[in-house]
């Protein structure tokens, strides 16, 4: 079926037949639909297109005297068309070349000065006149289906019989073709993205219901759509139905019908399809399309005799399986594609398009009717993967309710004729009645809500009765409980799969009331500020502190090339690989942020930046981490930084980057200590696999763990020679990696503001000569402990100044610390500083054998 799946065409004649009130003028109707339902892109006046077409009776048909293939016809139009030459009986002469023209037939006549409907929208429409054909005057023409734009047949003119007439209408010469067959119509072309959350509005029935609601009128769905369905038994054709994927196909119904006759549909049905934007094909296919356009539920018909094994069901496609679809193309499928299959092969792409191998044709005698529901996300992905977009897909990927399948299938069975030849198979995983487990997913929800909840959010003062009326008008049944508990019970109908929450009910009441009528005032809310988000607040503080330290924030992709991981000596098999990468250079989720920053260092050095520090707050993923509760890969957030300089500085790169990391953590109030990584086993086996990947770029002999209690908060240190070589780093480079999530979870001291002292500070340098195997960290901890014991109300900061090792004696080294002492109430003297320095010297000697020199 050819159909514009980008829009929804709504026939106002069909809407009129479904509602119980007179529609307003078209302009007013369009304005209200635009405001309260969906965006009308175009108003199509079918009545103007078909206004001149007349139903006529061919009373005489004689061969043309000068042409073998032409006939001269006399037609009876009941005198409906004025100013036309007629014979003495009032008949009009028309020359016709159609092979099927004959006397005593009923046809469609386009008189002179009328526009051929098929050319109505052309830049230069074809306007008929009275002209001679091979010497015989013809008054207009008898029209074929393609000329009337109701089909593609041009082999003969349209022949009307009693079967073609709408119920209760008889053939009468001169009647308006448009009025008899419902083409005196106005069609609203509504942009379908407006209905993304409203699957019911992809059918005429749903739109008619909404139009009633926005005009304050009660709508009642046809009985065949809402009553419980009972199906008769049938026999004669073997049909085995299965559903291997109930999670993706929540309902799969099928029935075999025998002794069908495939022929053109009655003309009334063909014309209704045209009004709804479709094109007639044959009575079986037309019935499936008519049902879909009316109810928004796609169905499909298969030639039973072309199905293998008497089987039909839903399953996932096999890898590499192929299928030829009705669009004439063959597709290679994968295991993520839903297919409808017989006993041997796929015969349809589930929810999208049928297969060519089981197509209903003029030779078809037996059919299988299928009415199923599909997971909207699965069919959407399949359509995007294969580039197949259809009118069925445009409905299924909005989330059709499986509770409408039974009435739709029964209605379809009644339209195609034939005899039921099997039971009606119904494969589903829920009950037709309210099922709490599936409520809101497959079965409708019940929502308890009170009027104050609605009024507070809309700024209105609607009574319970007002709310009941607005909702009941669109068959969202609402009523208060008998024992007056103070709330309204909203019973959501099965076709409203979009209503799940109280807020959905509020939106529905507001829309039906008309949002433009809501008072223009803000709802009353507390002015108390919302609490700060701890995660965002910590990120803000980190950015501020690192920026103050002179670092520049970088934003890199979370995706990296495999060679970036390998250069950092991380293992690509531990990273998630993307099946739909943005580019060949972005194939993997990174394991940590640091490799992305290392990759940017060389480019900045080449750009002329001699000394810089880059940092980033980003995410890493590792396949070994357990998935989150919703089944998604776990994420870890890192604060990573790289310091680089072309020329050597006063202290080693480790101390440069350590200073930045310590300043950052100190400003955040984190309690931590630095422990050299070299103190652990060199092979790193004590690390978990996940920690190993984070630590992989660092040189274990020149790096330290940042510990918070017994937990590893991060790493600070210099990089391995191989890593520096791989990324073309300068000799003077180091970095750190801090686990943001662990930092957020750790208790931190509140950092209260303290003004600078008004009194000058005093400094003392303390040089400690110690054995070579005494580490700097050990010396620092002893100095810190001595200061804590002796400083009292004096604030002391400890800064490393130098480490000296004599050229002629490698057994010792001298480490110099600067003690900066400050008091907030007085100026310090030598008498204040001496006890602190003495205590440092005493403890260093006692604990480490370090002599103060």
Secondary structure in CASP SS format (residue, H / E / C, confidence):
PFRMAT SS
TARGET T0000
AUTHOR 0000-0000-0000
METHOD secondary structure of the structure
MODEL  1
X C 1.00
X C 1.00
X C 1.00
X C 1.00
X C 1.00
X C 1.00
X E 1.00
X E 1.00
X E 1.00
X E 1.00
X E 1.00
X H 1.00
X H 1.00
X H 1.00
X H 1.00
X H 1.00
X H 1.00
X H 1.00
X C 1.00
X C 1.00
X C 1.00
X C 1.00
X C 1.00
X C 1.00
X C 1.00
X H 1.00
X H 1.00
X H 1.00
X H 1.00
X H 1.00
X H 1.00
X H 1.00
X H 1.00
X H 1.00
X H 1.00
X H 1.00
X C 1.00
X C 1.00
X C 1.00
X E 1.00
X E 1.00
X E 1.00
X E 1.00
X E 1.00
X E 1.00
X H 1.00
X H 1.00
X H 1.00
X H 1.00
X H 1.00
X C 1.00
X C 1.00
X E 1.00
X E 1.00
X E 1.00
X E 1.00
X E 1.00
X E 1.00
X E 1.00
X E 1.00
X E 1.00
X E 1.00
X E 1.00
X C 1.00
X C 1.00
X C 1.00
X C 1.00
X C 1.00
X C 1.00
X C 1.00
X E 1.00
X E 1.00
X E 1.00
X E 1.00
X E 1.00
X E 1.00
X C 1.00
X C 1.00
X C 1.00
X C 1.00
X C 1.00
X C 1.00
X C 1.00
X C 1.00
X C 1.00
X C 1.00
X C 1.00
X C 1.00
X C 1.00
X C 1.00
X C 1.00
X E 1.00
X E 1.00
X E 1.00
X E 1.00
X E 1.00
X C 1.00
X C 1.00
X C 1.00
X C 1.00
X C 1.00
X C 1.00
X C 1.00
X C 1.00
X E 1.00
X E 1.00
X E 1.00
X E 1.00
X E 1.00
X E 1.00
X C 1.00
X C 1.00
X C 1.00
X C 1.00
X E 1.00
X C 1.00
X H 1.00
X H 1.00
X H 1.00
X C 1.00
X C 1.00
X C 1.00
X C 1.00
X C 1.00
X C 1.00
X C 1.00
X E 1.00
X C 1.00
X C 1.00
X E 1.00
X E 1.00
X E 1.00
X E 1.00
X C 1.00
X C 1.00
X E 1.00
X E 1.00
X E 1.00
X E 1.00
X C 1.00
X E 1.00
X E 1.00
X C 1.00
X E 1.00
X C 1.00
X C 1.00
X C 1.00
X C 1.00
X C 1.00
X C 1.00
X C 1.00
X C 1.00
X C 1.00
X C 1.00
X C 1.00
X C 1.00
X E 1.00
X C 1.00
X C 1.00
X E 1.00
X C 1.00
X H 1.00
X H 1.00
X H 1.00
X C 1.00
X C 1.00
X C 1.00
X C 1.00
X C 1.00
X C 1.00
X C 1.00
X C 1.00
X C 1.00
X C 1.00
X C 1.00
X E 1.00
X H 1.00
X H 1.00
X H 1.00
X H 1.00
X C 1.00
X C 1.00
X C 1.00
X C 1.00
X C 1.00
X E 1.00
X E 1.00
X E 1.00
X E 1.00
X E 1.00
X E 1.00
X H 1.00
X H 1.00
X H 1.00
X H 1.00
X C 1.00
X C 1.00
X C 1.00
X H 1.00
X H 1.00
X H 1.00
X H 1.00
X C 1.00
X H 1.00
X H 1.00
X H 1.00
X H 1.00
X H 1.00
X H 1.00
X H 1.00
X H 1.00
X H 1.00
X H 1.00
X H 1.00
X C 1.00
X C 1.00
X C 1.00
X C 1.00
X C 1.00
X C 1.00
X C 1.00
X C 1.00
X H 1.00
X H 1.00
X H 1.00
X H 1.00
X C 1.00
X C 1.00
X C 1.00
X C 1.00
X C 1.00
X C 1.00
X C 1.00
X C 1.00
X C 1.00
X C 1.00
X C 1.00
X C 1.00
X C 1.00
X E 1.00
X E 1.00
X E 1.00
X E 1.00
X C 1.00
X C 1.00
X C 1.00
X C 1.00
X C 1.00
X C 1.00
X C 1.00
X E 1.00
X E 1.00
X E 1.00
X E 1.00
X E 1.00
X E 1.00
X E 1.00
X E 1.00
X C 1.00
X C 1.00
X C 1.00
X C 1.00
X C 1.00
X C 1.00
X C 1.00
X C 1.00
X H 1.00
X H 1.00
X H 1.00
X H 1.00
X H 1.00
X H 1.00
X H 1.00
X H 1.00
X H 1.00
X C 1.00
X C 1.00
X C 1.00
X C 1.00
X C 1.00
X C 1.00
X C 1.00
X H 1.00
X H 1.00
X H 1.00
X H 1.00
X H 1.00
X H 1.00
X H 1.00
X H 1.00
X H 1.00
X H 1.00
X H 1.00
X H 1.00
X H 1.00
X C 1.00
X C 1.00
X C 1.00
X C 1.00
X E 1.00
X E 1.00
X E 1.00
X E 1.00
X H 1.00
X H 1.00
X H 1.00
X C 1.00
X C 1.00
X C 1.00
X C 1.00
X E 1.00
X E 1.00
X E 1.00
X E 1.00
X E 1.00
X E 1.00
X C 1.00
X C 1.00
X C 1.00
X C 1.00
X C 1.00
X E 1.00
X E 1.00
X E 1.00
X E 1.00
X C 1.00
X C 1.00
X C 1.00
X C 1.00
X E 1.00
X E 1.00
X E 1.00
X C 1.00
X C 1.00
X C 1.00
X C 1.00
X C 1.00
X E 1.00
X E 1.00
X E 1.00
X E 1.00
X C 1.00
X C 1.00
X C 1.00
X C 1.00
X E 1.00
X E 1.00
X E 1.00
X E 1.00
X C 1.00
X C 1.00
X C 1.00
X E 1.00
X E 1.00
X E 1.00
X H 1.00
X H 1.00
X H 1.00
X C 1.00
X C 1.00
X C 1.00
X C 1.00
X C 1.00
X C 1.00
X C 1.00
X C 1.00
X E 1.00
X E 1.00
X E 1.00
X E 1.00
X E 1.00
X E 1.00
X E 1.00
X C 1.00
X C 1.00
X H 1.00
X H 1.00
X H 1.00
X H 1.00
X H 1.00
X H 1.00
X H 1.00
X H 1.00
X H 1.00
X H 1.00
X H 1.00
X C 1.00
X C 1.00
X C 1.00
X C 1.00
X H 1.00
X H 1.00
X H 1.00
X H 1.00
X H 1.00
X H 1.00
X C 1.00
X C 1.00
X C 1.00
X C 1.00
X C 1.00
X H 1.00
X H 1.00
X H 1.00
X H 1.00
X H 1.00
X H 1.00
X H 1.00
X H 1.00
X H 1.00
X H 1.00
X H 1.00
X H 1.00
X H 1.00
X H 1.00
X H 1.00
X C 1.00
X C 1.00
X E 1.00
X E 1.00
X C 1.00
X C 1.00
X C 1.00
X C 1.00
X E 1.00
X E 1.00
X E 1.00
X E 1.00
X C 1.00
X C 1.00
X C 1.00
X C 1.00
X C 1.00
X C 1.00
X C 1.00
X H 1.00
X H 1.00
X H 1.00
X E 1.00
X C 1.00
X C 1.00
X C 1.00
X E 1.00
X C 1.00
X C 1.00
X E 1.00
X E 1.00
X E 1.00
X E 1.00
X C 1.00
X H 1.00
X H 1.00
X H 1.00
X H 1.00
X H 1.00
X H 1.00
X H 1.00
X H 1.00
X C 1.00
X C 1.00
X C 1.00
X C 1.00
X C 1.00
X H 1.00
X H 1.00
X H 1.00
X H 1.00
X H 1.00
X H 1.00
X H 1.00
X H 1.00
X H 1.00
X C 1.00
X C 1.00
X C 1.00
X C 1.00
X E 1.00
X E 1.00
X E 1.00
X E 1.00
X C 1.00
X C 1.00
X C 1.00
X C 1.00
X C 1.00
X C 1.00
X C 1.00
X E 1.00
X E 1.00
X E 1.00
X E 1.00
X C 1.00
X C 1.00
X C 1.00
X C 1.00
X C 1.00
X C 1.00
X C 1.00
X C 1.00
X C 1.00
X C 1.00
X H 1.00
X H 1.00
X H 1.00
X H 1.00
X H 1.00
X H 1.00
X H 1.00
X H 1.00
X H 1.00
X H 1.00
X H 1.00
X H 1.00
X C 1.00
X H 1.00
X H 1.00
X H 1.00
X C 1.00
X C 1.00
X C 1.00
X C 1.00
X C 1.00
X C 1.00
X C 1.00
X C 1.00
X C 1.00
X C 1.00
X C 1.00
X C 1.00
X C 1.00
X C 1.00
X C 1.00
X C 1.00
X H 1.00
X H 1.00
X H 1.00
X H 1.00
X H 1.00
X H 1.00
X H 1.00
X H 1.00
X H 1.00
X H 1.00
X H 1.00
X H 1.00
X H 1.00
X H 1.00
X H 1.00
X C 1.00
X C 1.00
X C 1.00
X E 1.00
X E 1.00
X C 1.00
X C 1.00
X C 1.00
X C 1.00
X C 1.00
X E 1.00
X E 1.00
X C 1.00
X H 1.00
X H 1.00
X H 1.00
X H 1.00
X H 1.00
X H 1.00
X C 1.00
X C 1.00
X C 1.00
X C 1.00
X H 1.00
X H 1.00
X H 1.00
X C 1.00
X C 1.00
X E 1.00
X C 1.00
X C 1.00
X C 1.00
X C 1.00
X C 1.00
X C 1.00
X C 1.00
X C 1.00
X C 1.00
X C 1.00
X E 1.00
X E 1.00
X C 1.00
X C 1.00
X C 1.00
X C 1.00
X H 1.00
X H 1.00
X H 1.00
X H 1.00
X H 1.00
X H 1.00
X H 1.00
X H 1.00
X H 1.00
X H 1.00
X H 1.00
X H 1.00
X H 1.00
X C 1.00
X C 1.00
X C 1.00
X C 1.00
X E 1.00
X E 1.00
X E 1.00
X E 1.00
X E 1.00
X E 1.00
X E 1.00
X E 1.00
X E 1.00
X E 1.00
X C 1.00
X C 1.00
X C 1.00
X C 1.00
X C 1.00
X C 1.00
X C 1.00
X C 1.00
X C 1.00
X C 1.00
X C 1.00
X C 1.00
X C 1.00
X C 1.00
X C 1.00
X E 1.00
X E 1.00
X E 1.00
X E 1.00
X E 1.00
X E 1.00
X E 1.00
X E 1.00
X E 1.00
X E 1.00
X C 1.00
X C 1.00
X C 1.00
X C 1.00
X C 1.00
X C 1.00
X C 1.00
X H 1.00
X H 1.00
X H 1.00
X H 1.00
X H 1.00
X H 1.00
X H 1.00
X H 1.00
X H 1.00
X H 1.00
X H 1.00
X H 1.00
X H 1.00
X H 1.00
X H 1.00
X C 1.00
X C 1.00
X E 1.00
X C 1.00
X C 1.00
X E 1.00
X E 1.00
X E 1.00
X E 1.00
X H 1.00
X H 1.00
X H 1.00
X C 1.00
X C 1.00
X C 1.00
X C 1.00
X C 1.00
X C 1.00
X C 1.00
X C 1.00
X C 1.00
X H 1.00
X H 1.00
X H 1.00
X H 1.00
X H 1.00
X H 1.00
X H 1.00
X C 1.00
X C 1.00
X E 1.00
X E 1.00
X E 1.00
X E 1.00
X E 1.00
X E 1.00
X E 1.00
X E 1.00
X E 1.00
X E 1.00
X E 1.00
X C 1.00
X C 1.00
X E 1.00
X E 1.00
X E 1.00
X E 1.00
X E 1.00
X E 1.00
X E 1.00
X E 1.00
X E 1.00
X C 1.00
X H 1.00
X H 1.00
X H 1.00
X H 1.00
X H 1.00
X H 1.00
X C 1.00
X C 1.00
X C 1.00
X C 1.00
X C 1.00
X E 1.00
X E 1.00
X E 1.00
X E 1.00
X E 1.00
X E 1.00
X E 1.00
X E 1.00
X H 1.00
X H 1.00
X H 1.00
X H 1.00
X H 1.00
X H 1.00
X C 1.00
X C 1.00
X E 1.00
X C 1.00
X C 1.00
X C 1.00
X C 1.00
X C 1.00
X C 1.00
X C 1.00
X C 1.00
X C 1.00
X C 1.00
X C 1.00
X C 1.00
X C 1.00
X E 1.00
X E 1.00
X E 1.00
X E 1.00
X E 1.00
X E 1.00
X E 1.00
X E 1.00
X E 1.00
X E 1.00
X C 1.00
X C 1.00
X C 1.00
X C 1.00
X H 1.00
X H 1.00
X H 1.00
X H 1.00
X H 1.00
X H 1.00
X H 1.00
X H 1.00
X H 1.00
X H 1.00
X H 1.00
X H 1.00
X H 1.00
X H 1.00
X H 1.00
X C 1.00
X C 1.00
X C 1.00
X C 1.00
X E 1.00
X E 1.00
X E 1.00
X E 1.00
X E 1.00
X E 1.00
X E 1.00
X E 1.00
X E 1.00
X E 1.00
X C 1.00
X C 1.00
X C 1.00
X C 1.00
X C 1.00
X C 1.00
X C 1.00
X E 1.00
X E 1.00
X E 1.00
X E 1.00
X E 1.00
X E 1.00
X E 1.00
X E 1.00
X E 1.00
X E 1.00
X E 1.00
X C 1.00
X C 1.00
X C 1.00
X C 1.00
X C 1.00
X C 1.00
X C 1.00
X H 1.00
X H 1.00
X H 1.00
X H 1.00
X H 1.00
X H 1.00
X H 1.00
X H 1.00
X H 1.00
X H 1.00
X H 1.00
X H 1.00
X H 1.00
X H 1.00
X H 1.00
X H 1.00
X H 1.00
X H 1.00
X H 1.00
X C 1.00
X C 1.00
X E 1.00
X E 1.00
X C 1.00
END
